[in-house]
Amino acid sequence: MVIVMGKQQHSEEELEFLRDFGLQVKRLRNHFKLTQEELAFRMNMTTQTLSDIENGKSDCQQTTSFLIARALGIHMCELYKF
């Protein structure tokens, strides 16, 4: 089954990955005691975009993953340990 998100089509497996990735970003943000606003500011990104990532509604690119990791002060691979 393919589900359309915005202009992109995602399989159920891809949607599960997006949800898991978003939850990991949220867990790490909470671990470092940051609000969405604080992390988004560090990333030079809107709070809405970060919210969409955390809620599995946005398929972020590797450059965005890099910005998240850099803003949290962690290695990028930590984002994918879920």
N, C-alpha and C positions, 0 to 999 in steps of 0.2 A: 504494500500500500504506500502511496506517495501522498504527502501532505504539502500543500502550498503555504509557505510563510512569506508574505510580502511578494517579491518577484521570484523567489527561489523555491524549488521543490526539494523536500527532504523526506527520506525514508523514515520509518519508525525508529530504526537503529540510529540514524543521524539525530533525530529529535531527542532520543534518550541521551546521546552524548552531549548535546547542547544543554539539556537539563542538568546532567551530572557536572559538566564544566561550570555552569552558572552557580550551582550549589557549592562547588569547591571555591570559587572566587568569593562567594559570600562568607563561607567558613573562615577563609584566610583573612578577609577584611575584618570580620568580627574578632578573630584571634588577635589582630593588631589593634583592636579597639578603635577602628575608624568608622565614621559614618559614610554613607554613599557619597554625600557631598564632599567630604574630605578627600576620599580616594579619587573621585571624579576630578576634583581640582588638581590633585597631584598629577593626573594623567592628561590634563588639559582637554577634558571631555565633558559632555553634559551629564548631569545626574540621570536623566532619562535614558541615555545610551547605556550607562552602567547598569541601571535597573533592568533594562531589556536583556543585557548579557546575563545578569544574575538570575533572571526568571526564565532563561532558555528561549527567549523570544528573538534573540539576535545571534547570528552566526558571525562571530568576530574573526578577523584575520590574524595571522601570526604577528603582524606589527602591533595589533591591539593587545595580544597576549604579552608581548614584550613590554608594552607600556604598563600593563597591570603588574607584571612581575617587578619591573623597575620601581614603580610607585610603592609597592609593598616591601621592597628591599630583599627580594628572594630570587632564586634562580628560576628561570622559566619552567623547568621541568616540574617544579613543585605544584604548578597549576594543573598538571595532568596526573597527579597521584590520587586517583579516586577509584 
